[in-house]
Amino acid sequence: MLASGFVLEFLKGPTLALQDFYLLTGRAMRNVVRQPHYTDDIKLQMDSIGVGSIPIVLLTGFFSGAVMALQMGRALQQYGQTGRTGTVVSIILVRELGPVLTALMVAGRNASGIASELGSMKVTEQIDAMRALGTDPIQKLVTPRMIATGVMLPCLTVIDDFVGMVGGWIIGKLLYDLDALQYWSQTWHALVWSDVVQGLLKPFVYSFVISLIGCFYGLRASGGTQGVGRATTQAMVAASVTILILNLFMGLIFVKYSGN
């Protein structure tokens, strides 16, 4: 009895937190089709989340593609197939590395930023003031961030994929003397529609993870500045782990139903 009581008490907190997260998600989704839409807030968040993340996405994409070409070119060289480097780089980037690395970078930058911003508003009672004035904080604060992330993360992923292919081409040219026309031709023809769908659907799903987890922990912050710090750390860790878990399950689904 003592052990079962301990287990129930241990599970109570995570269960209630998961319930609150689902309620937050439902309200945020419902507000997408309800007035007011706070268009200016959406544009502001698109600039902050999307444009503000471009430098780190460019760096991540370029060096991940370069490292991939370096290692895969070396492995293929043993079989005299260095010309296939572009094929491998494009498939891995578009299917897996591009969406995951972009999402992780944006999660590290924006999930923590959202949690910090909303957490600061929570502990300084600004959110309570919004409720007192008749403004729904979910519709004002959460939904615009969710929409902005959903629009911008797939765009950032496309940028990451392309820059990664450029990085792979530069390394392939410098180290393995790959022909540019051959590299880009193989890069283009290696991709099929299922790869493109997978490469765009994944970041769209990850965008909800990043925005909603960041908002969830921010709105739960308490205990002053220390509480805001805890919420920021928890949001970044939870978003990153959830992205990696979803990547596995989505990959399994695509492998099963696409045949690739």
N, C-alpha and C positions, 0 to 999 in steps of 0.2 A: 504494500500500500504506500509506504513511504517513497519507494522508487517511482511508482506510477505517478504519485503526486508531484514529485520533482520533475518528471518528464513533462507532465501537463503544464506546470508552471513555466518550464523552460520554453515550451512551444507557444505559450500564450502570447508573448510579446511579438515574435515574428508573424504569427497568424493574424493578429490585429493590425500589424503594420502592412501586411499584404492586402488585407481587406481595405484599409484606408487608401492604399495605392490604386486598387481597382476602382474605388469610388472616385478618386481624383481623375483617373484616366477616363472614366465614363462621363464625368462632368465636362472635362476638357474637350472630348470628342463631340459631345452634344452642343457645346457652345460654338462649334465651327459653323453651324447653320443657323445660329440665333443672332439677333441684333443686340447690341452694337458689335461691329467687327473690329474696331480699333485698328484701322488700316495703317495709321501713322506708326503705331507701336510695332506692327508686323514689319513694316519697311525698316524701322530702326533696328529691330532684331536681325533682320536679314543682312543688314550692313555689318552689324557686330559679329554675328555668328559666321556669316559667309565670307564677306570681304576681309574681315579681320583675321580669318584663318588661312587665307591664301598663302602667305609666306611660309608657314610651317608645313602646309600641304605640298608646296613646291619642293621644299627641301626633302621632306620624307619620300615623296614620289621619285625624285631624281636619284637619290642615293639607294633606295630599295631596288629600283630597276637596274642601277649600275652594279650593285652587289650581286643581284640575281644573274645578270649576264656574265659577270666575272666567274662565278662558281659553276653555272650551267655550261658556259663555253669551255671551261676547263674539263668538265666531265665529258662533254660531247666530243672534245678533241681526241680523246682516247679511241673513239670509234670513227674518227674522220668525218664527224657530222656537225662541225662548228657552224655550218650554214643554217642549221635548224635552231640556232639560238633565238632568233626573233620569234619563232613559233612558240617556244617554251615560255619566253618572257611575256608575250602578249596573253597567252592563256592563263598563266598563273596570276598575272597582275589583274586582269579583268574579272576572273572568277573569284579569287581569294584575297590576295595581298592588298590590292587597291581598296576594295570596300572595307576590309578589316583595319588596315593601318590608318586610313583616313578617319574612320569612326573612332579609333582609339585616340588619335591626335585631337580630334574635335571634342571628344569626351574629356580628355585631360584639360583642355582649355576652357570649354564652355559648360560642361556639366558642373564642374567645380565653380565656375564663374556664376552660373545661374543660382546654385545653392548658396553661394556667398552673398549675392545681391538680395535674394529673397529672404535669406536668414537674417541679414542686417535689418531689412524692413520689418521682419517679424519681431525681433527682440526690441526694436525701438517703437513698436506698437503702431507703425504706419499702416499695416494691413488691417488692424482693428479700426483705425480711423477711416479707411476706405469702406469697410462694412457699415460704419456709423453714417457715412454719407450716402449709402444706398448703392455703392458700386460692388459688383461681384469680383472679388480678387482673382478667382479662377479665370473668369472671362477676360479680365484686364491684364493679368500677369502670366498665366499659364498658357492659355490658348494661343496668343501671339507668338510665344517662344516655340510652341509645338509646331505651328504652321511654318514659321521661318526656318526651323531646323529641317522640317520635311522637304522644303523646297531647295534649300542650299546644300544639304549633305550629298545628294546625288550629283549635283553640279560639281562640287569639290572632288568627288570620286572620279568623275570624268577627267578633270584636270590632273589628278594624281596618276591615273592610268596613262594618259598621254605623256606626261613629263617622265614617268617611269620608263616608258618605251624609248624616249629620247635618251635617257641615261644609259639604257641598255645598248642603244645603237652606238653611242660615243665610246663606251668600253669595248664593244665588239669591233669597232673600227680601229681603235688604238692598239688593242692587244691581239686580236685575231684576224685583222685585215678583212673584215666582212664588207661585202659590197653593199652600199646604201640601198640601191634599188632592190636587191635580193632581200635584204633585211626587212624593209618596209612592205614589200610584196607578201612575204611570208607572214609578217605580223597581221596584215589585213585579212589574208585568206585563211588564216588559222582560226579566226573567230566565226562562230555561227550565231544564229539568233538566240539560242538558249543561253549562250555565254553573255550576250548583251543584256538579256532579261535578268539573268542572275546578278550581273554586275550592277544593275540599277535598282533591282528590288531589294537587295540586301541593305544598301545604305538608307533606303526609304524606311525600312523596318528599324534599323539602328537609330534613325533620327528620333523616333518616338521613345526609344530607350534613353537616349541622351537627355532629351528635353524633359520628359516626365520624371525621370529619376532625379535630375537636378532640381526641378521644382518641388518634388515630394520632400526631399531632405531639407530644402530651404524653408519650406512652410512648416516643418516639424522642429526647426531649430529653437532652442531655449537655453537659458543660462548665460546670457551675455555674449561677449566676444569669444569665450572658450567654446560655447555651444555652436557659434557660427563656424569656428574652425573645425569642430568635429563633423558638422553637417557637410562642409566642403570636402573633407577627406572621404567620408562615407559615400557621398554622391559619386566621386571620381572612381573609387574602388568598385562600387556596385555596378556602375554603368560599364566599366571595362570588363568585369567578369561576365556580366550578362551578355555583352556583345560577343565574347569568345564562345560562350555556351550556345547562343543562337546561331553563330556561324557554323558550328558543327552540325546542328540539327537541320539548318537550311541546306547545307551542303549535302547531307544524306538524302534529303527530299529531292533535290535537283538531280543527284546521281541516279536515284531510283526511277524518276519519272521522265527525265530528259534523255537517258541512255548515254550521256557523255561523262 
